[in-house]
Amino acid sequence: MTGFKRNVLPFLVFFVLIVLTGTLQSWSLAFSILNLCLVSAVMALGVNIQWGYAGLVNFGVMGFTALGGLAVVLIAADPVAAAWQAGGPGVLLALLVILATVVITLAVRRLIRHAALRMIATAVLVIAGLVTASMVFGPSTEAIEGVNPSLAGYLGGLGLPVLLSWVVGGLFAAGAAFVIGKIALGLRADYLAIATLGVSEIIIAVLMNEDWLARGVKNVVGLPRPVPYEVALREEPWFRSLVDALPLGSVELSSLVVKGAYIGLFVVVLAILLWLAETALRAPWGRMMRAVRDNEAAANAMGKDVKRLHLLVFVLGSAVIGIAGAMMTTLDGQFTPSSYQPLRFTFLIWVMVIVGGSGNNWGSTLGAFIVWFTWVEAEPVGRMVIDHATAWLGDDSSVRNHLLANAAQMRLVVMGAVLLLVLRFSPRGLIPETDRR
Amino acid sequence: MEGLLNAIVLITNFAVVPGLAYGSQLALGALGVTLTFAVLRFSNFAHGETMSFGAMVAIFVTWGLQAYGVSIDPLPTALLALPAAIIVTVLFVLGTDRLIYRFYRDKRSDQVVFIIVSIGVMFVMAGLIRFIIGPNDQIFTDGARFLISARDFRDMTGLDEGLAIKTTQVITLATAAVCVLLLFWFLQKTRTGKSMRAYADNEDLATLSGIDAGRVVVIAWALSAALATIAGTLYGLDKSYKPFVFQELLLPIFAAAIVGGLGSPIGAIVGGYLIAFAEVFLTYAYKRFLGHILPDSWMPDGLAQLLATEYKFAVAFVILVITLLIRPTGLFNRRST
């Protein structure tokens, strides 16, 4: 197969599909799909860095995504002055106590040589720290949540530009990944998978229940945007002349322009990350990572610190996922912790990477485009297929109604089957990893 | 004195008995995980869905039996349905092994590949189950609801607090005990069980000594599927059957198996009860309990709850992390990781 046919043609097919969606369904839908395709591509890139470069299994994608989303709230939302007054110092003090506990515990662990004594000292210090922190913490959070609960009831953010939060989202996710990696890397490979699964469920549980932080299930809405608002756009003179020139209504066109602006931003981010990832893979560093992945023992014998490299790759990949999470929340303009279903979407990202081609960044990007497109379009198409296929049964057939009611569940089956088939018959994916020297 | 008795009854009723039942369900689930791990050497992420699948078949058989008026009152009909459900689930799981896992076993693929494959299987199964039975709650418990109801207990003892023991809780404990005894008898005394342990200890040596690897694998799958069906059905009887619950059970089950030591049956049982009791006792609100034993002036203001109920599964995770930090091989495992 020529390079064009294998590497470029699938992307062209995808863009034809998007154009078809635009003309057959609506351009607004096509742009929305494209936006989420780009976000998914960034997430898939993160997973590909972990799985494709180093063979690390991360089942906590949604947890890191949620951390990225949290960064948007904490950086970009307007601060709630009253809440800061009511409980801000208390919360900061509690965090300080926890930090001090960690530092003191680590220091004490250095000092004590005896293993059993060390464990007892750690337990006592940790429990004492937690009890002290919770004594300040409880009343302050209650005070914060009491401030104007219907609109605020949380500390708010820093009111900084939203684009900054994309970087911070990456840092948040990297921090969480560092802790998890420290604990679970270097042990059996399953432990990392299970630990990431656990930590993502806990991150999401914390975000759903700690209202003082980001309003929990009450959601933070109306987050600032890096692109103009539709209403403001319609007042601009250049936009009016555009409306006159194109056969589209001003409402529809303004929404398209906004979505197009997001597409532009996301393409820039994806391009930068892809360029960085490709450069790293081509550099001696990439060769070293492949060596570690393909034969840990040999790489270890050659003097490579496998555990440290794994930690590095795990942190980098998670940071990319965190950036994608921040992008997604910015796109939505709201932070809704309950929408992060830990396993389902994590699994979808995995399908993207495996189908696209593990170890190849272009492959995972293509996989993200195709799989997200299929995931979105499978529901109406599947419903239509079942509707036509069972039409002969008549409208009050229970079989037909059951099938129609549960058609959405079939998407999971199809995705799982696709994953299994690709793994079995074409484990290198659509755009396989190229053999580099 | 009466205050103390009341306090004991209270905590038995709301924490010890539910904890025992939940612990038995976790232990059975973790046993299945640990068995597949010992023989096939990977953590089976589809195990939660296997439990769900088994419970679903049991529900359909129960409905069928109920429709024919078959009943073993006061016991729930689901117990009668269990053997059929086990057979169907075992066949299904063996089918997945034949179709999917065997290929990678023959290729001697890396264990991470198995993990990814098992998560694929998990989603296919999850989708199928929701497609067949729907995503909603299904209640299939029948027979007597209580062995002792709270009011009977109060009348009997004259205490203020009642102790209610649900039939399903007793059945859970009894079934779990029988299963565990049978399993240990099988592993320790029978020739097949011994060959399985030999294979788990050292695959190559066992194969060299003439142990049929294919047979050991089939038995391991069958046992884990049977245990999963029993665990899933008991869980459904005790609480209610809801497909997505089994995805949430995955973490406590894995935590139980790892705390005990992956591959160790005793470890899985101890781990199951450890996780269950830690969850129950850390999220229990001790206000009323303290009210019985403390003088009024000492009463705490709040619910006296150590951890909000929403963070129940964080307990499993924290125990998992502590295990990984202190003793990654688990409590009962000699083999290094």
Interface residues (C-beta under 8 A of the other chain):
Chain A: G55 V57 F59 M119 I183 A184 L187 R188 A189 D190 Y191 A193 I194 A195 L197 G198 V199 E201 I202 A205 V206 M208 N209 L343 F347 W350 I354 H402 A405 N406 Q409 M410 R411 L412 V413 V414 M415 G416 A417 L419 L420 L423 R424
Chain B: F42 S43 F45 I100 F103 D110 Q111 V112 V113 I115 I116 V117 I119 G120 V121 M122 F123 V124 M125 A126 G127 L128 R130 F131 G134 P135 Q247 E248 L250 L251 F254 A255 I258 L262 A308 E310 Y311 F313 A314 A316 F317 L320 V321 L324 L325 I326 P328 T337
